[in-house]
Amino acid sequence: MTLICSLIDVYVYVLFGRIILSFFEVPSDHVVARIRGVLATLTDPVLIPLRRVIPPVRIGGAALDLSPLVVLFGLSLLRSVIC
């Protein structure tokens, strides 16, 4: 169980990293863009199916993607049950 709990924790950190870096505009050749690409590769398999089901919330001219919040809530629930 400890391994599963640790993997959940790591995935939560990866997801938080993706959320934070999504707010910054960087050139594609910048190291931050590469890190963001790695984080997207790790999180997209979970987020993309949720994005098909959960539409973004419109706030003025912007759209807020709620799928990362749903994943964080699900991981928190899973961790509280398993760990």
Secondary structure, DSSP 8 states (H G I E B T S, - for coil): -HHHHHHHHHHHHHHHHHHHHTT----TTSHHHHHHHHHHHHHHHHHHHHHHHS--EEETTEEE--HHHHHHHHHHHHHHHH-
